[in-house]
């Protein structure tokens, strides 16, 4: 049993210090310039998250300065209606096109589309339906941001 514990200890200890290849701590960029198209409110939410992330890199060397263009569109459609035609459920599609290039060399870093969607049921109170919709949009923005960071890390770290 001591041998089994020793082998188990070796296996667990060998996993210590694991770092993902595309870890965000390795991702060093600074947004030198940007533009936002489409739904500016949603675009600014994504930009704000990216900007806050990039601010943490200010004191490091070898930072890639980027120009980023974010274009977000939101589509809301009814997916379920009752027999009287009253809407019972909506679906929200969030389409985000992001283009990033090296600010100094003009080399393309990223040109990607992110399309996410989610559905929600109409609540008894209109204000509760709006709260649910806003929460859902916030979740879609966060997911888009996470996917965008992954794509940026793949493209910046491999260049």
Residue pairs with C-beta under 8 A, 6 or more apart in sequence:
19 25
21 157
22 150
22 153
22 154
22 157
23 153
24 53
24 149
24 153
26 153
26 157
27 57
27 149
27 152
27 153
27 156
27 157
28 57
28 60
28 62
28 63
28 64
28 156
29 54
29 57
29 63
29 64
29 65
29 66
29 152
29 156
30 54
30 57
30 58
30 63
30 64
30 65
30 66
31 47
31 50
31 51
31 54
31 65
31 66
31 67
31 68
32 65
32 66
32 67
32 103
33 67
33 68
33 103
34 47
34 67
34 68
34 69
34 70
35 68
35 69
35 70
36 43
36 44
36 47
36 69
36 70
36 71
36 72
37 43
37 69
37 70
37 71
37 72
38 71
38 72
38 73
39 72
39 73
39 74
42 72
42 74
42 94
42 137
42 141
43 70
43 71
43 72
45 138
45 141
46 70
46 72
46 96
46 141
46 144
46 145
46 148
47 68
47 70
49 141
49 142
49 145
50 68
50 145
50 148
50 149
53 149
57 63
64 102
64 109
64 156
64 159
65 102
65 103
65 104
66 100
66 101
66 102
66 103
66 109
67 100
67 101
67 102
67 103
68 98
68 99
68 100
69 97
69 98
69 99
69 100
70 96
70 97
70 98
71 96
71 97
71 98
72 94
72 95
72 96
72 97
73 94
73 95
74 92
74 93
74 94
74 95
74 137
75 92
75 93
75 95
76 90
76 91
76 92
76 93
76 133
77 90
77 91
77 93
78 87
78 89
78 90
78 91
79 89
79 90
79 91
79 119
80 87
80 88
80 89
81 87
81 88
82 88
87 122
88 121
88 122
89 119
89 120
89 121
89 122
90 119
90 120
90 122
90 133
91 117
91 118
91 119
92 117
92 118
92 119
92 120
92 133
92 136
92 137
92 140
93 115
93 116
93 117
94 114
94 115
94 116
94 117
94 137
94 140
94 141
94 144
95 113
95 114
95 115
96 113
96 114
96 115
96 144
96 148
97 112
97 113
97 114
98 110
98 111
98 112
98 114
98 148
98 151
99 108
99 110
99 111
100 108
100 109
100 110
100 111
100 152
100 155
101 107
101 108
101 109
101 110
102 109
107 159
109 152
109 155
109 156
109 159
110 151
110 152
110 155
112 148
112 151
114 144
114 147
114 148
116 140
116 143
116 144
117 140
118 136
118 139
118 140
120 129
120 132
120 133
120 136
121 132
122 129
123 129
123 132
